[in-house]
Amino acid sequence: MKALKAKNIFNGTSFLSNGVMIWDKDKIIALGDESLLAQYKIEDKDLIHTDNMVIPGFVDIQVNGAGGADFYGEGLTIKTLHEMSKTLYKYGCTSFCPTLITSTDEDINKALDLANSLTDSTAMGVIGLHIEGPMFSQEHKGAHNPKLIRVLSSELIDKICQSNVKIVSLSPEVAPLEYVTRLTNAGIKVSVAHTNATLDQVRKAEAKGSCLGTHLYNGMSRFNSREPNTVGALLTSKTSYSSVIPDGNHSDFSSVIMAHKCLGDRFITITDGILAMGTDIKEFKLGFQNVHIDEKNRCVGDYGGLAGSMITPIECLQNLVNFCEFSLEEALASYTSIPAKALGMEDKIGNLAPNNDADFVILDDELNVKSVYTKGNIFL
């Protein structure tokens, strides 16, 4: 049994001053005041003191790659997940969804088999797959291979429903609405993405169970006054969460501010990270195309648009606070407790509470990562 006493502990929704957290092996046992130390008979050798803040590990529901590893094609391996997790841990993210972009049936099956083979000892922060594509519109395909965009077979949808998958991103005017229902009934979150859908089409998908929007503003039909389209549908939704990439490239910071004002506690922070995250790589292959990092740190694909992001998790938090008018509590919640709740995993990750995983990060006052603990063990 171990304990930590900190100047401030963020439990997922609010700060506890001069708090104490106790954990045993990989689970949190208690969170409260200093009296817990005597109650649980904590010895000095098992107590960590810090004048910095303690927060839950970040929860990123969309990561395509990191640390030079790409979750695609030949990179659909345990080694890739290990490299991704090591990089994400370093920047404060302890739970993530490896995200497979539009791929062949063979590679989708390969990714599903890999995810299904993971155990507690091999998961390395993986909480389940995010299948991004291939049921997308050609009009808003972005960096996805247009030759592979298609409707998946009913048989493959069945396998996805029976696999370790947390999210499927799809276009509601392309994928059969029956698929939305089947995926939802299997406990998988359906997210509107890379779509030319109207507001009405998004609402019909929500009625069948869709509850997320993938990288708001990007890869979707734009808002206008007479037809709000997908952007308008998500910003005015009463049920759907939306993820946003706060890198200053995918969305102007003013657009991030507007999204937060509309979404409130349904705003989810993501990196949409690719293999360049945490590296000095400037040119690489991503999926079917070449990508280069330009002078503004944008990941630009051969098709001329953005192809993911190289922003790190801690930089996301810093941008929200420094440029997007988020309070520290709002920024932290958007990357911890809110995505956990969106996935129905708030009793396991994203919150520092009894019975939750002992995944936590120590930050200094400038929001720099000082230490990272995963399943109760120090990583950094």
Secondary structure as GFF3:
##gff-version 3
##sequence-region A 1 380
A	DSSP	beta_strand	2	10	.	.	.	ID=ss1
A	DSSP	beta_strand	15	24	.	.	.	ID=ss2
A	DSSP	beta_strand	27	32	.	.	.	ID=ss3
A	DSSP	alpha_helix	35	39	.	.	.	ID=ss4
A	DSSP	three_ten_helix	44	46	.	.	.	ID=ss5
A	DSSP	beta_strand	47	56	.	.	.	ID=ss6
A	DSSP	beta_strand	58	63	.	.	.	ID=ss7
A	DSSP	beta_strand	65	66	.	.	.	ID=ss8
A	DSSP	beta_strand	69	70	.	.	.	ID=ss9
A	DSSP	three_ten_helix	73	75	.	.	.	ID=ss10
A	DSSP	alpha_helix	78	90	.	.	.	ID=ss11
A	DSSP	beta_strand	93	100	.	.	.	ID=ss12
A	DSSP	alpha_helix	105	117	.	.	.	ID=ss13
A	DSSP	beta_strand	129	132	.	.	.	ID=ss14
A	DSSP	three_ten_helix	146	148	.	.	.	ID=ss15
A	DSSP	alpha_helix	154	161	.	.	.	ID=ss16
A	DSSP	beta_strand	165	170	.	.	.	ID=ss17
A	DSSP	alpha_helix	177	185	.	.	.	ID=ss18
A	DSSP	beta_strand	189	192	.	.	.	ID=ss19
A	DSSP	alpha_helix	199	208	.	.	.	ID=ss20
A	DSSP	beta_strand	212	213	.	.	.	ID=ss21
A	DSSP	alpha_helix	229	235	.	.	.	ID=ss22
A	DSSP	beta_strand	241	244	.	.	.	ID=ss23
A	DSSP	alpha_helix	253	263	.	.	.	ID=ss24
A	DSSP	three_ten_helix	264	266	.	.	.	ID=ss25
A	DSSP	beta_strand	267	269	.	.	.	ID=ss26
A	DSSP	beta_strand	283	286	.	.	.	ID=ss27
A	DSSP	beta_strand	289	293	.	.	.	ID=ss28
A	DSSP	beta_strand	299	301	.	.	.	ID=ss29
A	DSSP	alpha_helix	313	323	.	.	.	ID=ss30
A	DSSP	alpha_helix	328	334	.	.	.	ID=ss31
A	DSSP	alpha_helix	337	342	.	.	.	ID=ss32
A	DSSP	beta_strand	360	363	.	.	.	ID=ss33
A	DSSP	beta_strand	369	374	.	.	.	ID=ss34
A	DSSP	beta_strand	377	378	.	.	.	ID=ss35
###
